Amino acid sequence: MGMQAKMDAVRGSRTARGKNDTMPNGTPEKKFKVLVASGDVAYAHALAHHMEVDGYRLHECHSEAELLRRFQRDTYDVLVLDLDLSEKSDVDPVSFVRRQNPETQIVVICEITKVERAIEAVRQGAFFFLPRTCQESDVALVVRKAVRSIEVSSAVTEFEQSLFEELLGNSPQMRRVVELISKVSPTDSTVLLLGESGTGKDILAQTVHRLSHRRDLAFIAVNCAALPETLLESELFGHVRGAFTGAESDKRGLFEEADGGTIFLDEIGDMALVTQAKLLRVLQNGEIRPVGSSVSRKVDVRVVAATNQDLVESVKQRTFREDLYFRLNVIQIRIPPLRERMDALPRLVSFFLARYNAKYGKQVQGPDEQAQVLLRNYNYPGNVRELESIIAHAVILCDGNTVHARDLPDHVQHGLGPRLALTHDSLGTDGDLPTLVEMEERLIRSALERYEGNQTEVAKHLGISRSTLWRKMKEYNINAG
């Protein structure tokens, strides 16, 4: 199925179907399971009666104990929960159901005088709440909306999964990546993404989130290499007033902001050891402690981490904690560079063409034969990120509907990657070869000169993080200018 057809299928899934309709492939449409839970038997019967017309598989329960048993052994698409059912219990049924089956949409009903309980239920993830005084038909309407949200979410998830698979390519390595992402995303497992800069680790992290039950909650990305150690700790875990100079008020950290959702820790290999210790506490106990505070706070956050460094070597060098590595390395996914999955190139080119056509108001259809040859033969040291930049460049320069060789960047036209050449002269004579340290210093100085002091571009070119580049510049007494 083509990309447009898949998008049409998603839109089509948002159209209401009758209870006897079938899915597009001819199979019967799923009958959604709805559980009505209320201690008032007559009220539960009345609610169920008003939902019969929608063709759900309806179930009832009339005690909290039965509700808990049902969710321990079964799953339901929608729960209609009368909060009076658990009024005298220490168990929070909404939290319990969210833990047992996060996909269940919960519609809460309560007395108008106890609306605070309903608001708290919505904070915990309930879909909607209604006062006990509303009509049974109103409850049926809200349940219908909950079911529609499940249908749309499912269709969008299927489309994203399909798009994700198409863009990654069909090499054996990438089929393995797709398989791992598909299996791990619905769980709460920690994921460690490994690969060169520009391979799309950030996109894969977002995909893990979008294919999980946390997709409607926060996704927060943090570049651990872009912030100094003291600031990173405060950003991640927050701080209390007076914790340090300038801390004039309490501040929530990004882990609290991501509570219930996913946090993506990019360039985690550059995280300082003291911050690593605090991250380990989060992974072990689900607790954070703001800077300057003696009180820990509970958070429910899924962690996806990424690095282009060899963490095993970093553990040996004692720059990365071994216990943290094992906590992060529950599911390890290694993303091969673009040069090893060139079968994905045509789809990626089409994807980026569509993106930049929309951005710049153009209608570029694709590259001509010569441009295709140049794109296939290029080595892509910057991986997918560099390909996106190349296509953006081509769309901007293209005068018609076809990308020609002249529209591509110079280094692609000449088949050269933007790597610095190490000539015979730069290496010295046979009797006067420079050391590796001297070569590293020369390479950094040459890269800074080529990129006019732009440290972000230099770090990307050299395949290291900005913090590593900064340390090397300090070591070799290289001025940023």
Disulfide bonds with the S-S distance in Angstrom:
none
